[in-house]
Amino acid sequence: MQKRSKIKWRKSDEQDLAKAVRKFNAKRTRIINKFPEMEEFLPDRLSVKDIRGKVTTRKEFKNELKSIERFMRKGAEKPIITETGIKTTAYEKKEVGIKVRAINIKKANERKKADVSTEKGTMGTIRATNLLPKKYDIDKIKKSDWLKYKMGVEKQVKDTYSDERYERYKENYLKGLDNAFGDKAYRIKEMVEKIAPETLVQMYYDEPILQIDFIYDPIEMEAKLEAMEENLNAYLEETL
């Protein structure tokens, strides 16, 4: 699996971030001082410490600076009340949309790479469903779900999200082998352990035989395990 390089903070980065945060918080304070009723619409104050804690790559850092800068634009603070009662600003509405578009670009690239299709038997699977575009219509989001929705977007837009998802998939795949086949799958588990999580996901798309099914007929189960083992063996021989 490809590991993304963590950001190495430079003094200039720290200065740029501190300056952007000061400008953001200053504008927010000015608005609240002039219009106290606006506080419930505006985004929370920013913290350099919090941003540094969540930024993991230089790309994320640059995107964070751009996002902060967009709050400084005239009219960004315009209050909005949605049909469901969400109180926010034109700025926050737009920022969530920008992040959702970035998420959907990643999903589109992964769908293309996975080549999900009915012919391969992967179109209707949970994994394929996870690659469908994320929907965003702020007027259809419940007020009680708004915070949860935003947190989900923040998580999915991170550069490390796909890597973490691949890791979870491999963990769940190994558990699935245990649940479906028990000790009979020990050789398959040994082979899966040697495969990078991202590659395992790609193999899942390319080879439907690797999908885990609960089979109660002993003969069918044995045939399934043999086919899975043969497929994994071919891959390991080719790559290792």
Buried (B, 14 or more C-beta within 10 A) or exposed (E): BEEBEEBEEEEEBEEBBEEBBEBBBEBBEEBBEEEEEBEEBBBEEBEEEEBBEEBBBBEBBBBBBEBBEBBBEEEBBEBBEBEBEBBBBBBBBBBBBBBBBBBBEBBEEBBEEBEBEEEBBBEEBEBBEEBEEBEBEBEEBEEEEBEEBBEBBEEBBBBBBBBEBBBEBBEEBBEBBEEBBEEBBEEBBEBBEEBBBBBBBBBBBBBEBBBBEEBEEEEEBEEBBEEBBEBBEEBEEEEE
